[in-house]
Amino acid sequence: MIKIGREVAEALSGRRPVVALETTLVAHGFPAGDGIAVGLEAERRVRDSGAVPATVGVLDGAVRVGLAETELERFTPEARKVGPRDLAVCAVQGAVGATTVGGTLAACRAAGIGFMATGGIGGVHRGERLDVSADLGELARTEALVVCSGVKSLLDVAATVELLETLGVPALGFGTDELPLFYTARGGPPVSARIESAEQAARVAHAHWQLGRHSALVLARPPDESLDDVAPLIEQALAEAEKAGVGGQAVTPFVLARLHELSGGRTLDANRKLVADNAGLASEIAVAYARIAA
């Protein structure tokens, strides 16, 4: 059911650093065709910082950990969006499945991978109806450090941070005391601790797991260029999604697409950059952790 690519398997057996990457970003996070370039750039940044990339997706009846470029090209917008509950069904039915953060973390736990990079994590959706991303459940049960740009800003960020605290998942800030709001560097709730370097992040993760904590750590890196005027555009995109009856897993890709249009492409450029930057930082931390754990 789980097939680990040769390069990833050799790295894991040799206790060399590995960083997992999701495929929902490739299939659904960018305009058709752009996602593959973003995925490849994220892999390049992981390699340049000294780790091995392990992009995760469901292909040919198996959860694949480590994809070749020709395999990555199969993750088109028609791919299923696959969370942890969907992995087995997608594999058995032979569908192409693009893994979310939660789906990727589930594969990380099975494969023994302790580091992941993404754009933003899911969480508690806005509104009165209870809608909580499966990402949070996987963060609570997976020993992995996840580098991101915070909680997706279309969500209820404050409620998500409170739930992370309840689940025992540290929400850390990389060089910041506030949780980034994905496109915006400032204005989020306070983080549980500020981290100043990749080395310090690796030491915190090592201590967290040595203390018997079996949860993930979320390390939020603020974007280098903050889009401080994007909040009204998010509100508009969310209102349009509600009016159009868009719900569930379809909300995020709908809102992201509208944001790219409403911002004149600025959010698209920012999204590309933050995904690559997060991958590079995750690799630096994984390399530092490998030295500590040796």
N, C-alpha and C positions, 0 to 999 in steps of 0.2 A: 504493500500500500504506500509506503514511503520509499522513494528512491533518491539516494544522495549522490550527486555528481562526483566523478572521480577526483577532481581537484579539491572539492570541499571535503570529501572523505579523507583524503591524504592529509589535508591541513588539520582536521579534527584529530586524527590518529597521532599526528606529530605534535599536538598541543600548540599549534600555531593559530594566530588570531583570525577569526571569521566574523563577518558582519552580514546579517540577513537583510534583505530588501523585499518589499512587497511588490505585487504586480497589479493591484488595483490602480495605483498611480499610472502605470503604463497604459492600461486599458480604458480607464474611466476618468482619470484626473486631468487629462489634457486633450486638446483637439486631436482627432484621428490622425495618426502618423507621428505626432509630436512626442507621444508618450514613450515610444521606443527609444528615441534619441535621449530623452531624459533618463530612462532606465540605464542606458549604456554609459551616460556621463556619470551617473551615481556609481556604477561599477568601477569606472576608471578612477574616480576619486578615492574609492576604497583601496584599490590597488596602489595608487600613488602614495598613500599614507602607510602602506606596509601590511595590509590585511588581505584576505581572500573574500571576494563577494559571493554571497549565496542568495541569489534571487529565487523566490519561492512562488510556485504556482501549480495548478492541477493540470496535467497533460497525460493523454494516452492511458488513462486508468490508474494513475498514481499521483500522489503528492510529491512533486519534484523539488528538491532542494539543491539549487545550482543549475542554471539554465544556460545553454549556448545561445549565441545571438540569433541563429535561425529559429530556435524555440521561442525566444522572447518575441519574435515577430508575429507569433501566432496569437498573442494577447491583444486582440483588436477590441473595439467597443462592443462586439457581439459576445464577448466572453462573459460567463456568469460572474457576478460579484460574490465571492465566497468567504464567509466568516467561519468560525470554528464549528458551528453546527452543521455546515454544509459540505465539509471536506469529504466525508465518506460517501455521501450521495453523489457528489460531483464526480468523484473518482470511479465509483461503480457504474455510473451511467455514461462514462467515457466522454464527458464534456470538458471543454476548456474552462478552467476556473481561475479568475484573477483574485488572489488572496488579499483580504483587508489586513489591517494591523493585527486584529484578533486572530484571523486565520493564519497569518504568518507566525505569530507568537506560538500558536498551537504546534506548528511544524517545528519551530525552534526547540520547544520543550522535548519533542520526540527525538530530534536529531542531536540535542546537546549543544545548541548554539546560544551564547550568552549576550550577544550584542545585535542591535537592530537599529536601522535608521529609516525615517519616514518624513513626511511633511508635517502632518498634525495628527494627534490621536482623536478618536471618537469619544463621546461622553454622553451627558444628559442633554437631551434635546429641549428646546424652548417650548413653552406652552403648558397647558394644564394636563394633557394626556401623558402618562408615564411612558417615556420612550428612552431607553438607555442602551447605548452601544455595547455590543458583546466584547469590544476591546477591553473594557474595564474588568470584566471577569477574567480574561486571560492575563491581564496585568497583575491581578491579585494572586495568580497561581503559577506564574512563570518566572524563573530566575534569569532575567535578562535586563540589561540596561538599554532603554529606548531613547535615542536622540531624536528630537523633533523640534518644531517651532511652536510648541504649546498645544492647547486644545483647539480644535477647529473653531474659528471665531463665529461660525453660524450657530453654534451650540450655546447652552447655558454654561458659561465657563465657570462661574462661581460655584454652581451646584456640582459641577464635575469635580472641581478641586476638593470640595467637601466630601464627596463620595470616595475619592482617592484616599483621603485621610482615613475615612472609615475602614477602607480595605487594607490599610497599612502600606500603601504605595507612596514612597516619597516623591514629591513634585519639586524638583531641584531647578535652579536657574543657573545657566552658564554665563557668568559675568553680569548677572542681574538679580535684583531683589524682588522683581515682579515677574509673574508669568507672562511671557509674550502672548499676544493675541494673533498669532499666525502671521498676518501681514504687518501688524503693528507691534513695535518693540515695547511700548509702555502701556500702562493702564489696566493691566490684569491684576488679579488678587496676589497677595504676597506668596512667594514660594516658601517651602519648608526650610530651605537652606540655599545659600549661594555657593557655587562651585567656581573656582578660579582657573583651573587648568585641567587638561586631559589626565594628567598624573593623579591629581586629587580626585577626580571622578572615578578613576579606576580603583583607588584606595578605598573610597567610600563604598563602592559596589562590593569589593572584596570583603570589607568588614561587615556589611549588611548581610551577606550570605553566610559568612563565618559565624554570625550570631544566630543562625538558624532561621532567618527570615527567608521564606521561599517565594517572595513576591518580586515583581520587577521594580525598577527605579525609572522614573521619567525625568530626563534631563532636557530642559527646554532652552534652546539657543535662539536669541532674538535675531531677526533679520538685520543685515548690515544697513539696508535702506528701509526705513519705516514708512509705510503708507498710512499716514495719520488721518486721511480723509475717506477711508474705505468703509467706515461703520454705516453711514447712511445707505451706501450701495448694497451692503449685506441685508439691511432691513428691507430694501426694495425687492431684492431677489427672493428673500424669504416670503414676502407678501405675494409675489407672483407665483411662487411654488404652491402656496396654500390656495390661491384662487384657481390655479390649474388642477388642483386635486392631486398634486405630487406628494407622495408620502414614503415612509420606510427608507429602504436603501437607495431609492431614486432621488432623495432630497439633495444629498451632497453633490453628485455630478450635475444636477440641474442648477443648483445655486452657483457652483464654481463656473459653469459655462456662462451664466448670466453676468457674473462678476467680471469675467474676462471681457465681455462685450461692453458692460457699463463703464468699466475703467479705461476703455480704449487700449486694452492689452497690458496695462501696467501690472495687474495682479497675475497675469500669465507669466510675465517676465520674472516677477518676484518669486512665484511658485517654482519655476525652473531652478532659480539660483538657490533658494533655501533647501530644496531637496538635495542638490549636489553638495552644498556646504554641510548639511547635517550628516551626509554619508562620510565626508572627509573627517569630521570630528569623531563620529562613531568609530572609525578605523583607528584614529590616533589613540582613543581610549582603549580599544581592544588590544592594540600593540602594548600599551603601558600595562594593562592587566596581565598579559602573558608574561611579562617580566616579573611582576609581583607574585604571580601564582606558581612560577617555575620552582 
